[in-house]
Amino acid sequence: MQFENKFFIGEKMLRPKLIDVMPTDDYKLLLAYSNGEDRLFDVKPYIKGEWYGELANKAVFNTVRLVDGWTIEWQGGQDISPDDLYELSVNVDLAQQHLIIPKDKEEAIKFLHEQLLSKDGNWKSRPVDEVFEEVRKKYFGDNGV
C-alpha cells in the first residue's frame, strides 16, 4: 500500500512504532520504539489547566498506557500526539553519552529545550551535538563526558 503523508513516504515509515511506555518519578515517560530506540519524553510542560493538570497526581500519571502502538493515553483520556512523543523526546543513549549529573538538573533541561525547540514547539536548525556540548560546558563542568 502506498502512502503519502507525514508518517510514510511510499511504503517506508518515517517514525517507528511505539511498543512500550513506562512513567518515571519525575513526570517523564520512557518510550520504547520498534527500531530499538529508547526515548525520554518530559510531560511536565503539559501538566497545566484543569484536565491535563490531573496528571500532577502521581497515581493518575502512572496510569499511562500504550494505545494502538502509536501513542499513549491516561485513564482520564489525556493523550499526547505520536509526533510530539517522538519528535520532542530525547534519545536515551544520546542523552547518556553527553550528560552525567548536572549542577542544576532542571535548569539544564530547560536550557536544552530552549536551544533545541522554538517557542511554537518546532525544532530549531541546530546540530544536537553542538547543543549538548554547550549544555555540558555550562551545567556539568568537568563532570561532563
N, C-alpha and C positions, 0 to 999 in steps of 0.2 A: 504494500500500500504506500503510495507517495503522499507526503505531507509537505506543506509549505506554510510554516508558522514559526513562532519564536522558539519552540522546543525541538523542531525537526527540520532538517534540510534533506530532501529526498527521503531516504529511509534511515538516515543517521540521526540519533538523538544527541542534542547538544548538552542537556543536563541529565545526569544519571538518575536512576530511580532511587528513592529513599527506602531503605529496608529496615531501619530501626531508629528509635528515638529514646533518649534517656535524659530526664531532668537532672540538673546539678543543684547543689545547695545555694549557689549564688545567682539564681534565676537565669541560667543558661541552659541550652539544650545541646546534648552531644548527639550528633546526627551521623548515621552510618549510611553510605551510599553504595549502590551496586557495583561501582567501579573500584571499590576498595578504599575510597576516601572516607576519613572521619573528619567531620567539621564541627565547629563550635559556634552556636548562634546565641547572641545576647538578647534576651527578651525584655530586659529592664526598660528600654525606651518605649516599649509598647504598653507597659503597665500603667495606664492613665485612664481617667474617666471612670464612669460607673461600671461599664461592662468589662472592659479589659482590666480595670482596677481590681476585679475579683481575683486576678492571678497573683496579687500580692500575698494572698493567703497561701502558705506553703502546701497545705492539704489540697487545695484546688489546683495549684500549679503542678503538683505531682500527678494529677490525673491525665496529663498529656498522653495522647495515643496517636499511632500511625493511622492515616486514612488513605486507603486505595494506593499505597505505595508512592504517592506524590507529595502529600502534605501531612500536617498534624492538626489535631484539634483537642480542646479541653472539654470537660464534662458540661460546661455551660454553653458550648458551641463556638467559643472564641477559636479563631484559627489564624494562620499566617500563610500567605501565598507561597506556593512552591518556589517561585522565582526569588522572593525575598529570602526564604530559608537557605537557598543555595548561594545566591549572589552576595548576600550580606553576612554570610558566615565566614569564619576563618578556618583554613585547613589546619587541623591539629598538628600534623607533622611539621608544617612550615612554621607555625607559631612556636613549637617546642625547639626548633632549630635556632630561632632568633631571640627568644625570650626565656629568661630563667625566673628570677623573682624581682620585681621592680621595687624601687624605694617607695613608690606610691602607686599601687596597682590600679585603682580606679582612675587616677589622673592619667596614667599611661594608656589605659584602654580608651579613654575619652580622646586623648591626643591622637591615637591611632585611627579612631573613627573619623576625626576631623581631617586627617591627612588623606584618607582613602575615599571618603564619601562626601559628596556635596550636600548642601542643606536640603535639597529635594530628594536625597536618597540615592542618587546616581553615582556611579564610580567616577572618580577623578582619573585623569590620564597620567598617573604617576607610577613608576615601577615599584612594585611591592617591596622588593629587596632594599631599595633606597629608603623607603618609609620605615621599614623595620630597623635599618641601620640608624636612622635618626632617633627612633624610639629607644633603641639600645643605648646610644650615647647619652641621651637626655635623662633617661629614667633608671638605667641599670648600671651605669658607670663601669667599673672594672669587672662587675659580675656578669656582664653580657658575654655572649659567645663570640 
